[in-house]
Amino acid sequence: MDGNAPRTSTTPLPAGSGSWPGQAALQAPPAAAPVAPGVPSRPTGAASSRPRSRSPRRGLPPPGGAPAPQRGRASARPPRRPMSALRFGGKGGASRKWPSRLPVAAGAMSEGRTLRLLGLHGYRQSERRFRQRTGALRKALRGRAELVAVSAPHPVPGGGEDDDDGDDPPRGWWFSGPGTFEAGEVAAAPAGLEESLSAVAAALAEHGPFDGLLGFSQGAALAAMVCALRARGDPRFPVAFAILVAGFASRAPAHGHFYRDPIALPTLHVVGDADAVIAAPLSRELAQHFVEPVVLTHPGGHFIPAAAPQKKAYLDFLDRFCPGQGQAEPPGAGAV
């Protein structure tokens, strides 16, 4: 998948609560400087993973279809930590590292090997299609991380894009309706998720070891659910972090339990301002369910960006788990 050449500066994403000691945050100047000469302000030539559709409606119900909490009632949940933000929209900008209290991946660091990421594709894609569309990303991660994709267990009825290949039908991780899927739908009877969780667990066991996940669109939503299970101690999912591109939180009431508690696993959330399939607010909302999430914003649409600014953000994030080419990071070391 081709990346764009976005603008290059950082600005902080407004936090929803007070600051925490040890939070991962990026400081930025009060106002962004002008865009560097010769850098296009909009993406060019980016390939979308599927035909564009209407942006999700405003006023969607909360994830899991749960009602909003009543005001004035005491809550046992701790306040969320502010999100770090990487935003490319100008020139210059400063960053600062803060200690993180989240776990780090010890496997690759102790063994001195390249990190391994399990890739979870989007709806109406497959392992082969995902691999074809992530060439630029894999090149950007070369020497630092290996991306190994797996296909979802459910073929999409009726096919989809590039469906002339009968040997590689488009697939999905779950359905919100009979053989269909819409990210914003409050599905009364979603189908197929348990089989997909089992497929991810099998891939981690059979093709591992893996250090983290990289999910796109519906695959990012699934990866977030895996993170929630991992944070609760589920032994089927031995991963230490995730990169979630164009992710969202499921609106199905049956999936609401994944988001009831803050998810304490390191994550990088990649958000496209011009995404017409998964609108940017949905991806930012997903990030708010995590403890110390890092949000990377780019001006493009529904694809995995891999231009120079995003490459740097990916590598900076991965350096938390494999710093110094195999040197273990001390507990409480800096985050992106």
QUIBELGI-V502255 format. One record per residue. SS is DSSP state (a for helix, b for strand, c for the rest). PSI is psi as a letter, one per 30 degrees, with the letter a starting at -180 (none if undefined). D_LAST is the distance of its C-alpha to the last C-alpha in Angstrom with 2 decimals. Layout:
((SS:PSI:D_LAST) (SS:PSI:D_LAST))
This chain:
((c:k:24.73) (c:k:24.46) (c:l:21.46) (c:a:21.94) (c:i:21.41) (c:l:19.51) (c:l:18.98) (b:i:16.23) (b:l:14.69) (c:k:12.16) (c:k:13.58) (c:k:12.61) (c:k:13.91) (c:k:16.66) (c:l:16.21) (c:f:19.18) (c:a:19.61) (c:l:19.22) (c:l:16.16) (c:k:15.45) (c:k:15.06) (c:g:11.88) (c:k:10.09) (c:j:6.39) (c:l:7.23) (c:k:7.49) (c:k:11.03) (c:l:13.44) (c:l:17.19) (c:e:19.68) (c:k:21.00) (c:k:19.88) (c:l:21.89) (c:l:24.22) (c:k:23.19) (c:k:23.66) (c:k:27.20) (c:f:27.71) (c:j:24.56) (c:k:25.82) (c:f:24.75) (c:l:25.36) (c:l:24.79) (c:k:27.71) (c:g:29.10) (c:k:26.48) (c:k:28.03) (c:l:27.85) (c:f:27.96) (c:l:30.93) (c:k:33.24) (c:k:31.89) (c:l:33.18) (c:k:33.28) (c:k:30.20) (c:k:30.25) (c:k:32.44) (c:l:31.30) (c:g:32.01) (c:l:31.07) (c:l:31.53) (c:l:28.66) (a:k:27.12) (a:g:29.74) (a:g:32.45) (c:k:32.35) (c:l:33.80) (c:k:31.74) (c:k:31.89) (c:k:34.78) (c:k:34.21) (c:f:35.40) (c:k:34.97) (c:k:33.07) (c:k:30.07) (c:f:28.84) (c:k:25.33) (c:l:22.72) (c:k:21.02) (c:k:17.85) (c:k:14.61) (c:l:13.34) (c:k:10.96) (b:l:7.87) (b:k:9.18) (b:j:9.18) (b:k:12.89) (c:j:15.01) (c:g:18.30) (c:b:19.33) (b:k:18.87) (b:a:16.86) (c:k:14.29) (c:l:12.16) (c:l:8.62) (c:k:8.13) (c:k:6.28) (c:l:7.93) (b:k:9.43) (c:k:9.15) (c:g:12.61) (c:l:12.11) (c:l:13.74) (c:l:12.63) (c:k:14.88) (c:f:17.55) (a:e:19.89) (a:e:18.54) (a:e:17.40) (a:e:20.84) (a:f:22.69) (c:h:20.94) (c:l:21.04) (c:k:19.11) (b:k:17.02) (b:k:19.20) (b:k:18.39) (b:k:21.19) (b:k:21.57) (b:j:23.23) (c:l:24.97) (c:l:26.04) (c:k:29.45) (c:g:32.33) (b:a:30.52) (c:l:30.86) (a:e:29.34) (a:e:31.21) (a:e:30.46) (a:e:26.73) (a:e:26.81) (a:e:28.75) (a:f:26.31) (c:g:23.14) (a:e:24.49) (a:e:22.16) (a:e:19.08) (a:e:20.53) (a:e:21.27) (a:e:17.74) (c:f:16.55) (c:k:19.62) (c:f:19.39) (c:e:15.99) (b:k:16.81) (b:k:20.15) (b:k:20.74) (b:j:23.88) (b:l:25.19) (b:k:27.80) (c:k:30.32) (c:l:30.85) (c:f:34.17) (b:j:35.81) (b:k:37.51) (c:k:37.54) (c:k:41.20) (c:f:42.57) (c:a:40.00) (c:b:37.80) (c:k:36.39) (c:h:37.81) (c:g:39.95) (c:f:42.67) (c:j:41.25) (c:f:42.94) (c:f:41.41) (c:i:37.85) (c:l:38.04) (c:k:35.11) (b:l:33.61) (b:l:31.84) (c:e:30.13) (c:l:32.25) (b:k:34.72) (c:f:35.06) (b:a:38.73) (c:j:41.32) (c:g:39.70) (b:l:37.48) (c:k:33.98) (c:k:32.56) (c:e:29.07) (c:g:30.46) (c:k:33.57) (c:i:34.39) (c:k:35.85) (c:e:38.56) (c:i:38.76) (c:k:35.72) (b:k:36.62) (c:f:35.02) (a:e:31.77) (a:e:32.99) (a:e:34.06) (a:e:30.66) (a:e:28.89) (a:e:31.48) (a:e:30.88) (a:e:27.14) (a:e:28.10) (a:e:30.73) (a:e:28.46) (a:e:25.98) (a:e:29.05) (a:e:31.02) (a:g:28.53) (c:a:25.87) (c:k:24.14) (c:k:21.01) (c:e:17.49) (b:a:16.15) (b:l:17.39) (b:j:17.09) (b:k:19.30) (b:k:20.81) (c:c:22.81) (a:e:25.10) (a:e:23.36) (a:e:20.04) (a:e:22.14) (a:e:23.59) (a:e:20.31) (a:e:19.33) (a:e:22.70) (a:e:22.16) (a:e:18.94) (a:e:21.14) (a:e:23.80) (a:e:21.57) (a:f:20.23) (c:f:23.96) (c:g:24.68) (c:j:26.33) (c:f:27.04) (c:f:27.48) (c:i:23.77) (c:i:22.13) (c:l:18.61) (c:f:15.33) (b:l:12.96) (b:k:13.65) (b:j:12.93) (b:j:15.31) (b:k:16.85) (c:h:19.46) (c:l:19.67) (c:l:21.90) (c:k:23.46) (c:k:27.01) (c:f:29.76) (c:k:32.21) (a:e:33.45) (a:f:33.60) (a:g:29.81) (a:f:29.12) (a:f:28.59) (a:f:25.23) (a:g:23.79) (c:e:25.78) (c:k:23.23) (c:k:19.48) (b:j:17.83) (c:i:15.85) (c:k:13.98) (b:k:10.29) (b:k:10.38) (b:k:9.25) (b:k:12.17) (b:k:13.71) (b:k:16.37) (b:k:19.30) (c:e:21.06) (c:g:24.30) (c:j:24.21) (c:f:27.81) (c:e:27.63) (c:j:24.75) (c:k:24.39) (a:e:21.00) (a:e:21.79) (a:e:22.32) (a:e:18.86) (a:e:17.33) (a:e:19.80) (a:e:18.68) (a:e:15.07) (c:f:16.77) (c:f:18.26) (b:l:15.07) (c:k:13.66) (c:h:10.14) (c:l:9.74) (b:k:7.33) (b:k:10.04) (b:j:10.67) (b:k:14.17) (b:l:16.69) (c:g:20.37) (c:a:21.91) (c:b:23.61) (c:i:23.82) (c:l:22.36) (c:j:19.32) (c:k:18.17) (c:g:17.60) (c:l:18.22) (a:e:16.54) (a:e:13.85) (a:e:12.90) (a:e:13.28) (a:e:10.71) (a:e:8.12) (a:e:9.55) (a:e:9.62) (a:e:6.13) (a:e:5.53) (a:f:8.91) (c:f:8.56) (c:f:7.47) (c:f:10.96) (c:i:12.93) (c:l:12.02) (c:h:14.98) (c:h:16.87) (c:f:17.89) (c:k:17.20) (c:k:16.24) (c:k:13.21) (c:k:14.87) (c:k:14.67) (c:g:12.42) (c:l:10.22) (b:l:6.89) (c:l:3.77) (c:none:0.00))
